[in-house]
Each structure stands twice: as structure tokens, then as C-alpha cells.
Amino acid sequence: MTLVGALAGDALGDPRRWGLDGAAVAAFLGLLWPRLRGREPWAVATVCAVVTVLAIPLVPPGIPILVAAAVAALVGWWGRERAPEEVAAR
């Protein structure tokens, strides 16, 4: 795997061109992956990924991952606010 990483790293080109946002997202995805069970976690992860990709050309490096985290926090907060209503409806 080290050889694959070395070859893939060379194929990516200059790492300064990509910044650290890609590495942070990859590390976050590695931590998140075991929790992606069910539709809702996948939906939140997809929305956050889209928000991150859209934010990358618009904001300085490091900010897209913070924007994605804020979106995830808002979705979680909104989900907690509506959860008692859904429980009462059942």
C-alpha cells in the first residue's frame, strides 16, 4: 500500500495546488465511514460533500470543511427539533 500511495501521490502532482482540504476530508471520511448505516447518515454526508465541493473555489483553504461541519450540525439540530413531533405522531 505504501507503493500505491507513493505512485498515486506522484500522479496527483503538486500537493500545494490541492491544499490540505482534501486530506482533512479524507481523514474525516475515514472516521465517519463506520457510522454510515442507514439513509439519513448517507444523506447528511452527501449534502456535506456537495457543500464542500461548492465552497472550495469560493472560500480560503480550511473553510470548506468548517462549512460542511456547520451544515451537519444544523441538520442534526433540525433533526432533534423535529424528533419529538415524529415520536408523538406514532
N, C-alpha and C positions, 0 to 999 in steps of 0.2 A: 504494500500500500504506500510505502514511502516513495518507491519508484514512480508509482502512478501519480502521487501528489507532486513530485518533482517535475514530471513531464507535463502534467496539467497546469502547473504553475507557470512553466515556461510558455505554454500555449496561450495563457491569458495576457501576456505582455507585461507592461509596466504597472506594478501594483499601485503606484502613486496616482495613476489615472483612475483607478477604481475607488480609492479611499478605503476607509475601514468599515463603511456601512455594510458592505457585502459580507464581511467576516462576522460582524455583530449579528446580522440577520441569520447567518448560517449557524452560529452558536446558539442563538435563541431558538431556532427551529429544532436543533438537536435536543434542547431541554424540553421543548413543547411537544415533540413528536409522541411520546408515550401517553400524553393526555388527550390526544385527538381521537376520542372514541365517541361516536355519535355525530348527528348532523349539526348541532349548534356549535360545538368547538370548531368543526371544519368551516362553518360559515364565518365565524369570527376571524379565524386565521386567514381565510380567503380575503375578507374585507380589509383586514390589516395589511396583507401583502399588496393588494391593489393600491391602497392609500400610500404605502411606502414607495411603490414604483412611480406613482404620480407625483409624489413630493420630491423625489431625488433631483430632478432638474430645476426645481423651484426654490429650494432652501439649501443652506450650507450643510456640509457633511456633518453627520451626527444627529441632525434634527429629524430626518425621516423616521428613524427608529423610535424617537420620542413621540412623534405624531402618531405612529402606529400603536404605541403603548397607551397613549391618551384615548385613541379610538376604542381599543379593547377595554379600557377602564370605563368609558362611557357606556359601552354595550353591556358590560357587567352590572353597572349601576342601574341602567334602564331595566335590565332583566330582573334585578332584585326588587325594583319598584313595582313591577307588574306581577311578580310571582305570587303574592298573597291573593290577588284577584283571581288568578287561574286556579289556585287551590280551592278558593271559595266556590268557584263555578262548578267544580267537580262534585 
